[in-house]
Amino acid sequence: MKPELQVGIIGSGGIGRHYINMFKKCSGGRIVAAADVSEGALSEVAKMDKDIERFTDYRKMLKERKLDAVAVCTPNKLHCDPTLDALNAGLHVIVEKPMAANAKDAEKMCKTAKKAKKLLMIGFQCRFQPTAQFIRNAVDAGELGKILYVRCQAMRRRGIPSWGMFGRKDIQGGGAMIDVGVHILEMAHYMIGKPVPVEADGSCFTYIGNREPDALCSWGKWDHKTYTVEDLAVGMLRFDNGARLVIESSFAAHIEKDVSNVTIMGEKGGATTEPPMLFRDELGHMVNITPAYVGNYDCFQYKVQHFIDCVRDGKKCEAPGEDGLMVQRMLDAIYASAESGKVVKI
């Protein structure tokens, strides 16, 4: 029997505590230490599991506690340094999405992992969803033929987080695109085979979050006075294989209801994620193919178990740092295009 992985959490806020719960449901690894600058966050960890050792400085945790791996769950801007420090300390790392605040940091993280010969995995759980796996398998099998066009939507009618620092660009790096758009973007990019992006054209709009809320919202009021990110972001990406991808993402938009969907159009067929369907021409007819069952499991738990299996058993990682770097370059380019008003080369 291989020993359990001893894992530390860096950043013990909501997502960090979710990792603690997920590790308890997985086999082969457990959370033994947690670090956060907030005593309040650490006290919440203590309520969950009093045996988890707590630190207010993650560097002290890395130095004093014997660990095999860490999960980096800090705000976006603070992903890079803890990841580099953990890798240089000889630990494997899973870092939450987006990989970093910018592609420059992401590239540094990948290079450090390679030099340290340690696993760097990105917390992209959406690619592990049963529907995403179903469509990825169809693409790999050639059922859709050459991919021509992809449309991604991660749209909230009114879903501005009323907690944390999601409205601060200096901490998060952006708003809807980098927070929720990244999920649908990475999943779509994964499903179509991860082609190399070559240019982007994007636009960002802020028109609701930076003023006093004037409509009831189930998420409650947000801090509009410190809100410096976009409500709505749209972008078009072109890949080296000629495919185009359009992404629409919003914290707040005047639409009927929230939408989360990917539509793929290929030469031989198409697909959607919501609902999971394939579209093909068969036997002289246009045919809609709906799977009777694609699976039913928690993709976040699957992600955590996959990380454990990769570290303990050498399983090939399905969300490596290099994927995170490509996604980060796409995000950076969309934001750069929005700021400059021009198409940006990647």
MOURCOR-V239941 format. One line per field, one symbol per residue. phi: phi as a letter, one per 20 degrees, with the letter a starting at -180 (. if undefined). psi: psi as a letter, one per 30 degrees, with the letter a starting at -180 (. if undefined). burial: + if it has 24 or more other C-alpha atoms within 12 Angstrom, else -. A space follows every 10 residues. Layout:
phi->???
psi->???
burial->???
This chain:
phi->.ffffedddd odfgfffffg ffffeednbb edbbcafeff ffffffffbf effdcecfff ffeedfcdbc deceggfdff ffffffffen dfcddfffgb faffffffff fffffflcfd defefffegg fffgfgffff enfdmffdbc cdccddfbce gecmcfedff denrdgfeed fgffffffff fenlfefcbb ccbcccbcfe cggdbfbfen fdeffdecde ecccbcdddf enfdcdccbb ebbecfbfcc bcddccfdac bcecefbdcb dclmcedddd ffadobbfff fgfffffgff ffdmfffebf gfffffffff fgfffffffe mcfdfd
psi->kklkkjklkj jgaeeefeee eeefflkfll kflkkkfjee eeeeeeeejf fkkkkfjfee eeefkjlfll kjhllefgee eeeeeeefgg llkkklllea flfeeeeeee eeeeefhlkj kkhifeffke eeeeeeeeee fgffakkekk kkkikkeihk kglahfgjef effaceefee eeeeeeeeee egghlkkflk jlkkkjfefg lkkgkkkffl kljffgjglk ekkklkkklf gflkkkkkkk eklilelkkj lkkkklefll llfjljlkkl jkhglkkkjj kekfljljfe eeeeeeeeee eefgkkkgil eeeeeeeeee eeeeeeeeef glkkk.
burial->----++++++ +++-++++++ -++--+-+++ ++++++---- +++++----- -+++++++++ ++--+-++++ ++++++++++ ++++++++++ ++++++++++ +++-++++++ +++----+++ ++++++++++ ++++++-++- --++++++++ ++++++++++ +---+++++- ++++++++++ ++++++++++ ++++++++++ ++++++-+++ ---------- ++++--++++ +++++++++- --++++++++ +++-----++ ++++++-+++ +++-++++++ ---------- ---------+ ++++++++++ ++----++++ ++++++++++ ++++++++-- ---+-+
